[in-house]
Amino acid sequence: MFSNNIELIDWTVRIRSKTKVLKFNKKIFKSFKKISVKIDEIFYNKKNKSASCKILVKLNSKSIKVIDLLYFDKNKKIIKILAYLQ
């Protein structure tokens, strides 16, 4: 789903490239025994090929609310993720 030159920006990191983003995600999944994600709302903007999601992430027993902005390229691959902690 990721473009080769994806960029991920959140409240802790700013990284670019599919390899680095996958490595970052893998590290998160190894850090927590239990991870769950509940999507509360999704908004899609067809004109600029983007979507936003309001989600609740549970990492073990800790819950965090996050807003993700996702941008897609012409091949429907994710080119950019902006994640904001609520």
Buried (B, 14 or more C-beta within 10 A) or exposed (E): EBBEEBBBBBEEEEBEBBEBBEEBEEEEEEEBEEEEEEEEEEEEEEEEBBBBBBBBBBBEEEEEEBBBBBBBBEEEBBBBBBBEEE
